[in-house]
Amino acid sequence: MKNRIKVERAEKNISQAELADQIGVSRQTINSIETGRYVPSTILALKMARVFDRRVEDIFQLEETD
Amino acid sequence: MKTQWLFPHRFRLVGWLILLPSIALGLAYMYADFQLEFLTISFAKGKGFLGGELTINLTDEVAALGVIAGLLMIGFSKELIEDEMVGHMRLEALQWSIYVNYIILAIAILFVHGERFFDVLIYNMFTMLIVFVIRFNMLLYKNSRVLAL
């Protein structure tokens, strides 16, 4: 699965720690999701989409290997 | 992993405060024949074998229960930020601890025989919890060493 979290964060000028605080998770979780080491739950993905004011599919993309 | 079955975060310290003396007490009981005299209780006067009274010392019970309570508190206290990824790591560590515990036990079953196996059984009461605590904290540590961006 690919994600555009880093790009979205840069556009909105939010750090990993700030994003983590807004969603209610730890910074390590945001980092793990960004680097593809952890797949977030649906609720977490929806919360992230809300912060960036985008749809979930615009932030997370399915790959052939999934 | 739902967080409703976890202790509050400060119980982790309480767990250590209970665990370390209990381990010391248990090892002293097993290898130095040490007993706490005030834990000796006698009962059933006249009902023991041949009509004598029954006397037991509870040092080993207290030590074992202390180790169990301490390890449970250390392993199952909430992290400072208890989010879904921490719950995921906790489940992973639990699975690991079951595998490792039974592999070690199987090796011990093969190579330890007779009375000495009783020692294996005593340690085996606690190894699953010990391995879980170690593995869970390893995962937490590996995760915390991430570069900030």
Backbone of each chain as ProteinMPNN parsed JSONL, in Angstrom:
{"seq_chain_A": "MKNRIKVERAEKNISQAELADQIGVSRQTINSIETGRYVPSTILALKMARVFDRRVEDIFQLEETD", "coords_chain_A": {"N_chain_A": [[0.847, -1.193, 0.0], [0.553, 2.183, -0.86], [1.209, 5.482, 0.397], [0.341, 8.962, 0.769], [1.08, 10.546, 2.83], [3.267, 11.998, 3.758], [3.538, 13.93, 1.79], [1.105, 15.268, 1.998], [1.357, 16.24, 4.576], [3.457, 17.998, 4.263], [2.288, 19.827, 2.539], [0.305, 20.93, 4.165], [1.877, 21.815, 6.111], [2.424, 20.42, 8.539], [3.915, 18.784, 11.285], [5.103, 15.44, 12.09], [4.655, 14.961, 14.79], [2.699, 16.852, 15.414], [0.576, 16.025, 13.814], [0.163, 13.548, 14.978], [-0.718, 14.29, 17.545], [-3.111, 15.555, 16.871], [-4.672, 13.481, 15.945], [-4.579, 11.661, 17.99], [-2.748, 9.637, 18.484], [0.522, 8.091, 18.904], [3.677, 9.641, 18.008], [5.412, 7.763, 16.922], [3.675, 5.966, 15.791], [2.568, 7.415, 13.642], [4.885, 7.778, 12.146], [5.496, 5.085, 11.574], [3.318, 4.391, 9.965], [3.661, 6.125, 7.817], [6.113, 5.243, 6.754], [5.363, 2.812, 5.869], [5.437, 0.606, 7.527], [3.377, -0.066, 9.14], [-0.067, -0.762, 8.992], [-2.77, 1.342, 9.177], [-5.812, 1.325, 11.151], [-9.24, 1.384, 9.971], [-10.627, 3.46, 11.145], [-8.592, 5.13, 12.011], [-7.446, 5.853, 9.568], [-9.553, 7.235, 8.44], [-9.736, 9.364, 10.195], [-7.329, 10.605, 9.68], [-7.72, 11.372, 7.058], [-9.651, 13.256, 7.433], [-8.265, 15.244, 8.801], [-6.549, 16.129, 6.785], [-8.354, 16.97, 5.003], [-9.217, 15.443, 2.833], [-10.148, 12.662, 0.673], [-10.075, 9.248, 1.803], [-9.079, 7.445, -0.105], [-7.497, 9.112, -1.588], [-5.307, 9.461, -0.073], [-4.317, 6.951, 0.67], [-3.193, 4.316, -1.32], [-3.954, 1.293, -2.989], [-1.746, -1.347, -3.735], [-0.492, -3.634, -6.289], [0.678, -5.774, -5.05], [-0.676, -6.097, -2.682]], "CA_chain_A": [[0.0, 0.0, 0.0], [1.308, 3.435, -0.883], [0.477, 6.587, 1.003], [0.848, 10.299, 0.448], [0.98, 11.306, 4.076], [4.361, 12.97, 3.859], [3.233, 15.039, 0.874], [0.004, 16.03, 2.591], [1.884, 16.955, 5.749], [4.263, 19.122, 3.774], [1.367, 20.841, 2.001], [-0.369, 21.608, 5.26], [2.919, 22.248, 7.028], [2.231, 19.787, 9.853], [4.949, 17.8, 11.602], [4.569, 14.139, 12.515], [4.176, 15.063, 16.17], [1.439, 17.597, 15.433], [-0.45, 15.14, 13.265], [-0.114, 12.529, 15.998], [-1.541, 14.894, 18.597], [-4.461, 15.846, 16.388], [-5.436, 12.245, 15.774], [-4.636, 10.942, 19.257], [-1.838, 8.496, 18.527], [1.896, 8.514, 19.186], [4.451, 10.018, 16.823], [5.963, 6.549, 16.335], [2.648, 5.355, 14.946], [2.514, 8.173, 12.391], [6.094, 7.44, 11.394], [5.375, 3.707, 11.073], [2.352, 4.378, 8.867], [4.274, 6.814, 6.69], [7.158, 4.419, 6.145], [4.781, 1.578, 5.382], [5.647, -0.526, 8.422], [2.155, -0.375, 9.88], [-1.292, -0.385, 8.281], [-3.685, 1.874, 10.183], [-7.193, 0.849, 11.112], [-10.115, 2.221, 9.152], [-10.958, 4.674, 11.891], [-7.423, 6.006, 11.992], [-7.309, 6.372, 8.201], [-10.609, 8.238, 8.24], [-9.367, 10.563, 10.968], [-6.242, 11.26, 8.961], [-8.307, 12.01, 5.88], [-10.371, 14.44, 7.889], [-7.276, 16.294, 9.107], [-6.018, 16.678, 5.533], [-9.494, 17.389, 4.198], [-9.175, 14.675, 1.581], [-10.753, 11.349, 0.811], [-9.092, 8.229, 2.22], [-8.424, 6.866, -1.287], [-6.492, 10.035, -2.109], [-4.117, 9.391, 0.779], [-3.811, 5.585, 0.656], [-3.463, 3.625, -2.572], [-3.694, -0.139, -3.012], [-0.765, -1.796, -4.728], [-0.753, -4.983, -6.812], [1.187, -6.801, -4.122], [-1.531, -6.205, -1.48]], "C_chain_A": [[0.882, 1.243, 0.0], [0.515, 4.493, -0.132], [1.169, 7.91, 0.698], [0.897, 11.161, 1.703], [2.054, 12.378, 4.155], [4.069, 14.194, 2.991], [2.159, 15.927, 1.483], [0.487, 16.843, 3.78], [2.662, 18.175, 5.318], [3.357, 20.23, 3.251], [0.704, 21.638, 3.11], [0.61, 22.103, 6.309], [2.68, 21.724, 8.445], [3.371, 18.799, 10.082], [4.284, 16.477, 12.007], [3.975, 14.237, 13.908], [2.838, 15.792, 16.221], [0.303, 16.74, 14.903], [-0.845, 14.091, 14.296], [-1.016, 13.086, 17.085], [-2.972, 15.101, 18.122], [-5.308, 14.589, 16.3], [-5.541, 11.461, 17.087], [-3.811, 9.672, 19.279], [-0.432, 9.018, 18.814], [2.609, 8.874, 17.886], [5.028, 8.785, 16.137], [4.947, 5.882, 15.413], [2.566, 6.072, 13.609], [3.716, 7.822, 11.522], [5.999, 6.046, 10.783], [4.4, 3.629, 9.906], [2.979, 4.998, 7.618], [5.296, 5.95, 5.98], [6.65, 3.054, 5.719], [4.979, 0.377, 6.286], [4.383, -0.924, 9.15], [0.966, 0.094, 9.073], [-2.302, 0.109, 9.301], [-5.066, 1.239, 10.078], [-8.026, 1.809, 10.289], [-10.389, 3.541, 9.838], [-9.799, 5.663, 11.835], [-7.241, 6.642, 10.617], [-8.345, 7.463, 7.938], [-10.286, 9.527, 8.997], [-8.285, 11.344, 10.248], [-6.793, 12.02, 7.765], [-9.015, 13.286, 6.282], [-9.404, 15.575, 8.178], [-6.781, 16.948, 7.827], [-7.119, 17.156, 4.603], [-9.456, 16.737, 2.822], [-9.975, 13.402, 1.773], [-9.663, 10.345, 1.154], [-8.34, 7.677, 1.011], [-7.393, 7.809, -1.89], [-5.206, 9.96, -1.306], [-3.483, 8.0, 0.719], [-4.193, 4.902, -0.648], [-3.069, 2.163, -2.498], [-2.671, -0.456, -4.077], [-1.094, -3.2, -5.193], [-0.347, -6.059, -5.839], [0.317, -6.946, -2.881], [-2.568, -7.319, -1.601]], "O_chain_A": [[1.839, 1.338, 0.768], [-0.71, 4.409, -0.036], [2.366, 7.98, 0.419], [0.766, 12.383, 1.625], [1.795, 13.511, 4.561], [4.314, 15.332, 3.39], [2.269, 17.153, 1.493], [0.08, 17.989, 3.97], [2.552, 19.246, 5.915], [3.608, 21.414, 3.478], [0.557, 22.856, 3.016], [0.213, 22.739, 7.286], [2.725, 22.478, 9.417], [3.747, 18.062, 9.171], [3.076, 16.41, 12.233], [2.919, 13.667, 14.18], [1.945, 15.406, 16.975], [-0.793, 16.725, 15.463], [-2.024, 13.783, 14.469], [-1.971, 12.43, 17.501], [-3.926, 14.86, 18.862], [-6.513, 14.622, 16.548], [-6.479, 10.686, 17.275], [-4.132, 8.733, 20.007], [-0.219, 10.223, 18.95], [2.194, 8.462, 16.803], [5.128, 8.751, 14.91], [5.307, 5.306, 14.387], [2.501, 5.431, 12.56], [3.584, 7.597, 10.319], [6.367, 5.84, 9.626], [4.631, 2.88, 8.957], [2.848, 4.472, 6.513], [5.347, 5.921, 4.75], [7.43, 2.222, 5.254], [4.722, -0.755, 5.875], [4.319, -2.011, 9.724], [0.968, 1.199, 8.531], [-2.662, -0.638, 10.211], [-5.434, 0.687, 9.041], [-7.583, 2.907, 9.951], [-10.385, 4.601, 9.211], [-9.991, 6.863, 11.641], [-6.92, 7.825, 10.511], [-8.055, 8.476, 7.302], [-10.528, 10.63, 8.507], [-8.31, 12.574, 10.203], [-6.395, 13.152, 7.489], [-8.983, 14.281, 5.557], [-9.675, 16.73, 7.848], [-6.608, 18.165, 7.772], [-6.84, 17.691, 3.53], [-9.637, 17.39, 1.794], [-10.424, 13.092, 2.876], [-8.489, 10.549, 0.845], [-7.129, 7.464, 1.069], [-6.507, 7.369, -2.622], [-4.141, 10.344, -1.788], [-2.258, 7.875, 0.717], [-5.36, 4.901, -1.041], [-1.991, 1.825, -2.011], [-2.713, 0.088, -5.18], [-1.892, -3.89, -4.56], [-0.948, -7.132, -5.799], [0.556, -7.855, -2.086], [-3.355, -7.533, -0.679]]}, "seq_chain_B": "MKTQWLFPHRFRLVGWLILLPSIALGLAYMYADFQLEFLTISFAKGKGFLGGELTINLTDEVAALGVIAGLLMIGFSKELIEDEMVGHMRLEALQWSIYVNYIILAIAILFVHGERFFDVLIYNMFTMLIVFVIRFNMLLYKNSRVLAL", "coords_chain_B": {"N_chain_B": [[-6.196, -4.807, 19.971], [-8.175, -4.438, 22.745], [-8.277, -1.833, 25.168], [-9.396, -2.142, 27.618], [-8.711, -4.01, 29.466], [-6.367, -3.375, 30.709], [-3.888, -2.305, 33.08], [-3.622, 0.866, 34.835], [-1.093, 3.29, 33.909], [0.812, 3.85, 35.928], [0.969, 1.533, 37.357], [2.974, 0.041, 36.416], [5.384, 0.669, 37.666], [4.711, -0.09, 40.256], [4.489, -2.8, 39.805], [7.191, -3.554, 39.33], [8.198, -2.992, 41.886], [6.973, -4.932, 43.353], [7.794, -7.223, 42.062], [10.671, -7.55, 42.162], [11.513, -7.934, 44.968], [10.004, -10.268, 45.339], [11.143, -12.104, 43.57], [13.687, -12.278, 44.714], [12.985, -13.328, 47.186], [11.875, -15.776, 46.405], [14.042, -17.094, 45.157], [15.771, -17.217, 47.327], [14.308, -18.884, 48.957], [14.298, -21.24, 47.438], [17.009, -21.912, 47.032], [18.487, -21.322, 49.292], [17.163, -22.271, 51.383], [15.609, -20.471, 52.788], [13.242, -19.044, 54.97], [10.386, -17.029, 55.775], [9.622, -16.478, 58.997], [7.286, -15.452, 60.118], [5.36, -16.129, 58.375], [4.554, -18.633, 58.875], [2.017, -20.852, 59.369], [-0.192, -22.639, 61.447], [-2.582, -25.175, 61.686], [-5.594, -27.062, 62.111], [-5.393, -28.628, 64.503], [-4.867, -31.725, 65.816], [-5.981, -32.92, 63.635], [-4.206, -33.661, 61.769], [-2.048, -36.134, 60.231], [-1.804, -39.001, 62.231], [-2.831, -37.52, 64.266], [-1.412, -35.236, 64.917], [-0.521, -31.675, 64.682], [-1.037, -29.537, 61.818], [1.393, -27.87, 60.059], [2.341, -25.249, 58.015], [4.511, -23.339, 55.887], [4.288, -20.212, 54.355], [6.038, -18.919, 52.662], [7.005, -19.619, 50.065], [4.629, -19.599, 48.619], [3.859, -16.901, 48.804], [6.038, -15.698, 47.511], [5.806, -16.77, 44.882], [3.237, -15.861, 44.093], [3.736, -13.151, 44.249], [5.633, -12.791, 42.206], [4.077, -13.457, 39.973], [2.014, -11.498, 40.151], [3.557, -9.152, 39.969], [4.773, -9.408, 37.4], [2.502, -9.462, 35.772], [1.497, -6.903, 36.194], [3.603, -5.329, 35.213], [3.707, -6.13, 32.535], [1.153, -5.655, 31.516], [0.393, -3.003, 31.885], [-0.855, 0.152, 30.868], [0.649, 1.898, 28.163], [2.194, 5.177, 27.914], [1.102, 6.586, 25.736], [-1.435, 4.917, 24.609], [-2.02, 3.581, 21.85], [-3.377, 2.18, 18.766], [-1.335, 0.894, 17.477], [0.434, 0.138, 19.474], [-1.156, -1.698, 20.797], [-1.253, -3.625, 18.819], [1.427, -4.409, 18.767], [1.574, -5.528, 21.258], [-0.002, -7.806, 21.012], [1.513, -9.207, 19.141], [3.81, -9.689, 20.657], [2.732, -11.349, 22.605], [2.094, -13.648, 21.137], [4.616, -14.432, 20.341], [5.721, -14.997, 22.853], [4.367, -17.269, 23.618], [5.169, -19.157, 21.686], [8.009, -19.192, 22.177], [8.097, -19.943, 24.862], [7.025, -22.552, 24.82], [8.758, -23.873, 23.108], [11.149, -23.753, 24.563], [10.275, -25.22, 26.769], [9.774, -27.719, 25.572], [12.372, -28.458, 24.829], [13.456, -28.649, 27.375], [11.923, -30.746, 28.396], [12.936, -32.818, 26.879], [15.615, -32.961, 27.711], [15.894, -32.767, 30.481], [15.548, -34.699, 33.333], [13.832, -36.779, 35.762], [13.956, -35.885, 39.219], [14.952, -33.326, 38.916], [13.434, -32.178, 37.018], [11.384, -30.979, 38.298], [12.283, -28.475, 39.059], [12.339, -27.294, 36.541], [9.596, -27.156, 36.03], [8.82, -25.324, 37.968], [10.127, -22.947, 37.137], [8.907, -22.729, 34.68], [6.407, -21.82, 35.228], [6.561, -19.14, 35.115], [7.888, -18.282, 32.843], [6.525, -17.648, 30.466], [5.279, -15.154, 30.917], [7.562, -13.651, 31.494], [9.014, -13.758, 29.084], [7.169, -12.479, 27.446], [7.113, -9.833, 28.52], [9.77, -9.063, 28.021], [9.921, -9.291, 25.182], [7.876, -7.529, 24.331], [8.808, -5.052, 25.279], [11.151, -4.924, 23.819], [10.097, -4.587, 21.23], [8.827, -2.142, 21.561], [11.044, -0.526, 22.043], [12.531, -0.776, 19.679], [10.814, 0.499, 18.009], [10.773, 3.077, 18.964], [13.096, 4.169, 18.233], [13.049, 5.894, 15.969], [13.591, 8.124, 13.24], [12.926, 11.527, 13.514], [10.83, 13.608, 11.556]], "CA_chain_B": [[-6.33, -5.22, 21.374], [-8.923, -3.425, 23.493], [-7.48, -1.379, 26.299], [-10.118, -2.124, 28.891], [-8.169, -4.969, 30.415], [-5.012, -2.98, 31.055], [-3.736, -1.512, 34.296], [-3.136, 2.235, 34.614], [0.338, 3.328, 33.587], [1.693, 3.865, 37.091], [1.09, 0.19, 37.918], [4.21, -0.598, 35.959], [6.359, 0.844, 38.746], [4.263, -0.963, 41.349], [4.845, -4.154, 39.398], [8.621, -3.774, 39.614], [8.413, -2.98, 43.332], [6.531, -6.222, 43.873], [8.485, -8.329, 41.4], [12.065, -7.773, 42.56], [11.596, -8.643, 46.252], [9.438, -11.609, 45.234], [12.154, -12.963, 42.954], [14.724, -12.513, 45.714], [12.422, -14.232, 48.191], [11.716, -17.094, 45.806], [15.357, -17.715, 44.974], [16.294, -17.532, 48.655], [13.596, -20.063, 49.448], [14.659, -22.443, 46.692], [18.424, -22.292, 47.061], [19.131, -21.1, 50.594], [16.232, -22.765, 52.402], [15.226, -19.329, 53.606], [11.8, -18.902, 55.17], [9.968, -15.943, 56.661], [8.96, -17.212, 60.068], [5.94, -14.985, 60.46], [4.419, -16.701, 57.412], [4.245, -20.01, 59.244], [0.714, -20.968, 60.014], [-0.538, -24.008, 61.822], [-4.025, -25.318, 61.861], [-6.07, -28.445, 62.195], [-4.817, -29.363, 65.623], [-5.516, -33.001, 66.043], [-6.54, -33.52, 62.425], [-3.133, -34.119, 60.89], [-1.757, -37.567, 60.285], [-1.481, -39.444, 63.582], [-3.379, -36.636, 65.28], [-0.583, -34.067, 65.208], [-1.09, -30.494, 64.037], [-0.51, -29.296, 60.479], [2.08, -26.581, 60.007], [2.966, -24.957, 56.718], [5.092, -22.007, 55.743], [3.753, -19.673, 53.106], [7.031, -18.091, 51.965], [7.063, -19.899, 48.626], [3.386, -19.131, 47.999], [3.924, -15.44, 48.692], [7.011, -15.361, 46.47], [5.26, -17.098, 43.561], [2.15, -14.933, 43.783], [4.34, -11.837, 44.024], [6.229, -12.763, 40.858], [2.979, -13.419, 39.003], [1.37, -10.181, 40.208], [4.501, -8.156, 39.457], [4.93, -9.539, 35.949], [1.245, -9.055, 35.128], [1.395, -5.445, 36.22], [4.599, -4.754, 34.318], [3.404, -6.43, 31.138], [-0.159, -5.214, 31.065], [0.056, -1.618, 32.2], [-0.967, 0.975, 29.679], [1.73, 2.803, 27.812], [1.801, 6.582, 28.06], [0.118, 6.758, 24.668], [-1.879, 3.572, 24.291], [-2.774, 3.628, 20.605], [-3.654, 0.875, 18.177], [-0.104, 0.206, 17.098], [0.944, -0.482, 20.701], [-1.974, -2.896, 20.993], [-0.802, -4.592, 17.819], [2.729, -4.937, 19.214], [1.338, -6.364, 22.42], [-0.469, -9.107, 20.507], [2.671, -9.889, 18.546], [4.674, -10.159, 21.743], [2.052, -12.475, 23.255], [2.256, -14.843, 20.305], [6.03, -14.782, 20.468], [6.02, -15.565, 24.161], [3.844, -18.642, 23.646], [6.096, -19.975, 20.901], [9.306, -19.342, 22.845], [7.898, -20.688, 26.092], [6.833, -23.982, 24.589], [9.976, -24.428, 22.534], [12.067, -23.983, 25.686], [9.747, -26.312, 27.575], [9.982, -28.973, 24.854], [13.792, -28.798, 24.975], [13.674, -29.087, 28.753], [11.327, -32.072, 28.541], [13.841, -33.795, 26.281], [16.95, -33.078, 28.293], [15.929, -32.749, 31.941], [14.751, -35.845, 33.767], [13.801, -37.103, 37.172], [13.565, -34.849, 40.179], [15.375, -31.998, 38.486], [12.401, -31.588, 36.183], [10.534, -30.153, 39.141], [12.791, -27.109, 38.925], [11.854, -26.783, 35.246], [8.182, -26.821, 36.18], [8.7, -24.092, 38.754], [10.461, -21.8, 36.287], [7.978, -22.638, 33.56], [5.208, -21.082, 35.628], [6.741, -17.7, 34.926], [8.648, -17.902, 31.654], [5.706, -17.03, 29.428], [5.144, -13.736, 31.246], [8.863, -12.998, 31.39], [9.346, -13.579, 27.663], [6.271, -11.459, 26.912], [7.577, -8.507, 28.936], [11.009, -8.756, 27.305], [9.661, -9.09, 23.755], [7.069, -6.325, 24.161], [9.664, -3.894, 25.449], [12.04, -4.887, 22.655], [9.355, -4.002, 20.117], [8.632, -0.72, 21.855], [12.313, 0.174, 21.909], [12.862, -0.713, 18.248], [9.929, 1.463, 17.389], [10.986, 4.442, 19.42], [14.323, 4.684, 17.656], [12.777, 6.343, 14.609], [14.06, 9.487, 13.02], [11.851, 12.508, 13.427], [10.862, 14.364, 10.315]], "C_chain_B": [[-7.047, -4.113, 22.133], [-8.126, -3.045, 24.734], [-8.22, -1.499, 27.616], [-9.542, -3.092, 29.9], [-6.748, -4.625, 30.835], [-4.985, -2.163, 32.338], [-3.357, -0.078, 33.94], [-1.612, 2.256, 34.532], [1.225, 3.221, 34.825], [1.843, 2.489, 37.732], [2.357, -0.496, 37.461], [5.28, -0.501, 37.046], [6.004, -0.049, 39.938], [4.65, -2.403, 41.055], [6.309, -4.464, 39.692], [8.88, -3.85, 41.116], [7.953, -4.279, 43.969], [7.401, -7.349, 43.322], [9.854, -8.6, 41.997], [12.197, -8.418, 43.939], [11.056, -10.067, 46.154], [10.428, -12.566, 44.595], [13.23, -13.301, 43.968], [14.238, -13.521, 46.747], [12.332, -15.656, 47.648], [13.044, -17.811, 45.644], [15.964, -18.095, 46.319], [15.62, -18.768, 49.22], [14.094, -21.328, 48.765], [16.094, -22.872, 46.949], [19.121, -22.052, 48.383], [18.249, -21.56, 51.733], [15.796, -21.661, 53.344], [13.71, -19.297, 53.735], [11.53, -17.678, 56.018], [9.125, -16.549, 57.769], [7.55, -16.743, 60.339], [4.898, -15.507, 59.478], [4.085, -18.153, 57.725], [2.894, -20.049, 59.919], [0.462, -22.436, 60.347], [-2.034, -24.074, 62.069], [-4.334, -26.802, 61.965], [-5.378, -29.21, 63.302], [-5.593, -30.657, 65.786], [-6.041, -33.646, 64.769], [-5.454, -33.987, 61.47], [-2.931, -35.616, 61.03], [-1.275, -37.95, 61.679], [-1.919, -38.417, 64.641], [-2.53, -35.438, 65.627], [-1.181, -32.832, 64.563], [-0.359, -30.238, 62.718], [0.14, -27.911, 60.441], [2.666, -26.379, 58.623], [3.511, -23.534, 56.719], [4.727, -21.462, 54.367], [4.755, -18.838, 52.311], [7.025, -18.342, 50.458], [5.781, -19.457, 47.921], [3.417, -17.629, 47.772], [4.88, -15.031, 47.58], [6.43, -15.603, 45.08], [4.158, -16.13, 43.172], [2.689, -13.531, 43.524], [4.953, -11.728, 42.64], [5.132, -12.668, 39.802], [2.341, -12.033, 38.973], [2.28, -9.108, 39.613], [4.622, -8.209, 37.946], [3.655, -9.118, 35.22], [1.131, -7.541, 35.085], [2.388, -4.804, 35.27], [4.175, -4.942, 32.864], [2.121, -5.808, 30.645], [-0.579, -3.864, 31.604], [0.017, -0.831, 30.903], [0.326, 1.716, 29.43], [1.241, 4.232, 27.987], [0.794, 6.968, 26.988], [-0.269, 5.371, 24.201], [-2.697, 3.637, 23.011], [-2.815, 2.246, 19.962], [-2.378, 0.144, 17.804], [0.526, -0.483, 18.312], [0.159, -1.754, 20.999], [-1.565, -4.004, 20.042], [0.515, -5.232, 18.248], [2.549, -5.845, 20.41], [0.865, -7.754, 21.992], [0.675, -9.889, 19.904], [3.554, -10.486, 19.619], [4.048, -11.352, 22.458], [2.24, -13.753, 22.458], [3.686, -15.367, 20.4], [6.285, -15.528, 21.766], [5.49, -16.986, 24.267], [4.768, -19.57, 22.872], [7.369, -20.257, 21.687], [9.157, -20.195, 24.099], [7.803, -22.183, 25.818], [8.018, -24.627, 23.898], [10.984, -24.729, 23.639], [11.587, -25.162, 26.521], [9.974, -27.662, 26.892], [11.442, -29.416, 24.963], [14.063, -29.314, 26.377], [13.085, -30.472, 28.988], [12.267, -33.137, 27.988], [15.079, -34.035, 27.122], [17.003, -33.08, 29.801], [15.024, -33.852, 32.446], [14.745, -35.996, 35.261], [13.4, -35.924, 38.03], [13.895, -33.453, 39.686], [14.321, -31.353, 37.609], [11.451, -30.725, 36.982], [10.978, -28.696, 39.095], [12.305, -26.481, 37.62], [10.403, -26.336, 35.374], [7.999, -25.517, 36.947], [9.004, -22.891, 37.875], [9.448, -21.623, 35.177], [6.696, -21.913, 33.93], [5.321, -19.617, 35.223], [7.333, -17.314, 33.575], [7.782, -17.252, 30.581], [5.563, -15.532, 29.666], [6.478, -13.011, 31.071], [9.205, -12.732, 29.928], [8.456, -12.503, 27.058], [6.774, -10.059, 27.258], [8.826, -8.123, 28.157], [10.714, -8.421, 25.843], [8.887, -7.803, 23.51], [7.944, -5.082, 24.284], [10.709, -3.775, 24.343], [11.345, -4.212, 21.481], [9.143, -2.508, 20.339], [9.929, 0.048, 21.606], [12.7, 0.321, 20.438], [12.054, 0.375, 17.567], [10.242, 2.891, 17.772], [12.247, 5.035, 18.822], [14.095, 5.117, 16.222], [13.251, 7.782, 14.477], [12.875, 10.415, 12.896], [11.973, 13.275, 12.123], [9.995, 15.609, 10.428]], "O_chain_B": [[-6.579, -2.975, 22.163], [-7.384, -3.863, 25.279], [-7.736, -1.012, 28.638], [-9.859, -3.001, 31.086], [-6.004, -5.503, 31.274], [-5.924, -1.43, 32.648], [-2.825, 0.169, 32.857], [-0.936, 1.352, 35.025], [2.273, 2.576, 34.783], [2.734, 2.285, 38.556], [2.773, -1.498, 38.044], [5.993, -1.469, 37.314], [6.872, -0.676, 40.544], [5.086, -3.134, 41.944], [6.625, -5.519, 40.241], [9.68, -4.668, 41.572], [8.478, -4.686, 45.005], [7.706, -8.31, 44.028], [10.176, -9.746, 42.31], [12.945, -9.387, 44.07], [11.577, -10.974, 46.803], [10.546, -13.715, 45.023], [13.645, -14.454, 44.084], [14.962, -14.438, 47.135], [12.668, -16.618, 48.339], [13.16, -18.996, 45.956], [16.588, -19.147, 46.453], [16.255, -19.596, 49.873], [14.291, -22.357, 49.411], [16.371, -24.065, 47.072], [20.238, -22.528, 48.584], [18.529, -21.286, 52.9], [15.632, -21.879, 54.545], [12.983, -19.493, 52.761], [12.334, -17.32, 56.878], [8.04, -17.073, 57.516], [6.699, -17.534, 60.746], [3.698, -15.354, 59.705], [3.416, -18.826, 56.94], [2.659, -19.365, 60.915], [0.86, -23.339, 59.611], [-2.648, -23.143, 62.592], [-3.452, -27.658, 61.913], [-4.843, -30.297, 63.084], [-6.82, -30.662, 65.881], [-6.499, -34.788, 64.799], [-5.747, -34.639, 60.468], [-3.571, -36.272, 61.851], [-0.415, -37.272, 62.241], [-1.437, -38.444, 65.774], [-2.876, -34.684, 66.537], [-2.247, -32.918, 63.953], [0.78, -30.664, 62.528], [-0.5, -26.908, 60.756], [3.398, -27.23, 58.117], [3.04, -22.659, 57.446], [4.84, -22.154, 53.354], [4.367, -18.126, 51.385], [7.038, -17.4, 49.667], [5.82, -19.0, 46.779], [3.054, -17.139, 46.703], [4.58, -14.13, 46.796], [6.543, -14.75, 44.2], [4.14, -15.628, 42.048], [2.163, -12.806, 42.68], [4.815, -10.703, 41.972], [5.242, -11.893, 38.852], [2.148, -11.457, 37.903], [1.828, -8.257, 38.847], [4.578, -7.175, 37.28], [3.723, -8.487, 34.165], [0.721, -6.964, 34.077], [2.054, -3.835, 34.589], [4.274, -4.017, 32.058], [2.012, -5.466, 29.467], [-1.77, -3.601, 31.764], [0.76, -1.113, 29.963], [1.018, 2.115, 30.367], [0.051, 4.48, 28.18], [-0.23, 7.589, 27.273], [0.485, 4.721, 23.477], [-3.923, 3.736, 23.062], [-2.346, 1.266, 20.541], [-2.339, -1.086, 17.811], [1.089, -1.571, 18.184], [0.733, -2.765, 21.404], [-1.534, -5.177, 20.413], [0.701, -6.441, 18.112], [3.281, -6.822, 20.569], [1.292, -8.76, 22.558], [0.798, -11.093, 20.126], [3.994, -11.631, 19.518], [4.758, -12.267, 22.873], [2.512, -14.813, 23.023], [3.926, -16.568, 20.521], [6.97, -16.55, 21.788], [6.097, -17.823, 24.936], [5.11, -20.65, 23.353], [7.765, -21.412, 21.847], [9.987, -21.063, 24.369], [8.431, -22.987, 26.507], [8.26, -25.819, 24.084], [11.595, -25.798, 23.667], [12.385, -26.003, 26.936], [10.326, -28.639, 27.553], [11.723, -30.597, 25.163], [14.796, -30.285, 26.561], [13.677, -31.286, 29.698], [12.386, -34.225, 28.553], [15.547, -35.168, 27.241], [18.056, -33.366, 30.37], [13.864, -33.941, 32.043], [15.571, -35.402, 35.954], [12.608, -35.075, 37.62], [13.188, -32.498, 40.006], [14.297, -30.131, 37.46], [10.788, -29.845, 36.433], [10.146, -27.788, 39.093], [11.915, -25.314, 37.579], [10.028, -25.27, 34.888], [7.132, -24.708, 36.617], [8.243, -21.924, 37.856], [9.156, -20.498, 34.773], [5.974, -21.44, 33.052], [4.315, -18.939, 35.014], [7.288, -16.144, 33.195], [8.263, -16.383, 29.854], [5.706, -14.733, 28.741], [6.519, -11.892, 30.56], [9.63, -11.634, 29.568], [8.92, -11.699, 26.249], [6.853, -9.195, 26.385], [8.939, -6.993, 27.683], [11.184, -7.41, 25.321], [9.203, -7.061, 22.58], [7.828, -4.16, 23.477], [11.108, -2.671, 23.971], [11.934, -3.363, 20.812], [9.266, -1.71, 19.41], [9.915, 1.135, 21.03], [13.135, 1.386, 20.0], [12.536, 1.074, 16.675], [10.003, 3.815, 16.994], [12.461, 6.246, 18.884], [14.868, 4.748, 15.338], [13.305, 8.541, 15.445], [11.904, 10.084, 12.215], [13.074, 13.555, 11.648], [9.895, 16.38, 9.473]]}, "name": "protein", "num_of_chains": 2, "seq": "MKNRIKVERAEKNISQAELADQIGVSRQTINSIETGRYVPSTILALKMARVFDRRVEDIFQLEETDMKTQWLFPHRFRLVGWLILLPSIALGLAYMYADFQLEFLTISFAKGKGFLGGELTINLTDEVAALGVIAGLLMIGFSKELIEDEMVGHMRLEALQWSIYVNYIILAIAILFVHGERFFDVLIYNMFTMLIVFVIRFNMLLYKNSRVLAL"}
